[in-house]
Amino acid sequence: MRDKGLSEEEIENLLDSKLAEDLDYSSGKILGSMCTEPIEFANRIYAKYLCKNIGDRGLFPATSDLEHELICELGNLFNCDQAYGNITSGGSESNIIAMRIAKKLRPDVNTPEIVVPASAHLSFYKAGDMMGLEIKPARLKSNLELDLDHFKSLISENTIAIVGVAGTTINGLIDPIEEMGEIAEEKHLYFHVDAAFGGFVLPFLQDLGYDIPLWDFSVEQVHSLTADPHKMGLSIIPSGGFVIRGKSHLEKLGFEITYLAGGAYKHLNILGTRPGAAVIAFWALMQYLGREGYRNIVKECMENTFYLEQRINEIPGIKIPTKPVMNVIGISPEKPNLSVKLDEELRKQRYMLGLFKNYNLLRMCLMPHVKREHIDTFCQDLEIILKKIQ
Ligand code: PLP
């Protein structure tokens, strides 16, 4: 650490040069990220309330109440009239919280297992690693949809929970949540839905008249759900959402941190000190955009998704294995195992997609920062690269 501090201007100049390598959302190169430039109003509100530590409810009771109000609003969006839960640091934390609840509810099982689709996010494996849970992945069919028969066959007397995904990390598909709910009921299992991405897309697609299967708390066996404000919620990074039906589990499982001013309050989050500003910013953003604002943004993202789909279909040597159901699209080179080379070549030109080499697939997310001109330029470059490497 230097002895004498620098001026603000010197530091800002230093930072400009040190961070110059970072990509900008408006560059047209960030094509595979599920995050985006937060809406400016959310950034402004976040900056205003940075000091609020919602980990200490006694000091910030109003922010804590606002969190509950926000969770109720999310419950409303996801068809849950008894919504409890918390704003978290993202999808991983929310999924880990869900797995911890599932584990705590089954002290009778010595070697607990969780059955997930093979498309489930790595955060379930993190949860498994932390809590000694064996994660059992059920295979996908060739079109990347879940093989439900295989999923069912993995359930044993050690299974403590099942997971469904509404907006898979690979290419945004929706698992058959209703059928999975029936399985959960039949086998008396905790059922968590990971809608980290889909949570703030699907309600608006439903509004827009898209034919979307049931995916949220309207499936009555769903116990809890993940939905991320920092993905299509368009709020500040990081912020996640964990919503659970009813509060009985929270009262049983939360930790009281007695030395805090709000000591008699049950903490469920992994984080202790946590940003109240993330709660306030997302609450403010939901008031600001309203359902109509989100609907309009999602509509444009979907139109761009279909535009990209059409452009990709015109390029020889690449295909789309499954029709996109939300603004996430998987593109697969026709030649087996070419995805790694393709990704490498794209990265040389600084195009950042998501590589899923086991599926020979690259993921693209048509977030609000991805514009038509970005799609056009990308498709031209993709065609040239494909010709070169095939
Ligand atoms: N769940 C799904 C379906 C995801 O796609 C992701 C990340 O992309 C996560 C969970 C993890 O979210 P985070 O990176 O916010 O922890």
Boltz pocket constraint, residues with backbone or C-beta under 6 A from the ligand:
constraints:
  - pocket:
      binder: B
      contacts: [[A, 34], [A, 89], [A, 90], [A, 91], [A, 92], [A, 93], [A, 95], [A, 121], [A, 123], [A, 165], [A, 167], [A, 168], [A, 169], [A, 194], [A, 195], [A, 196], [A, 197], [A, 228], [A, 240]]
      max_distance: 6.0
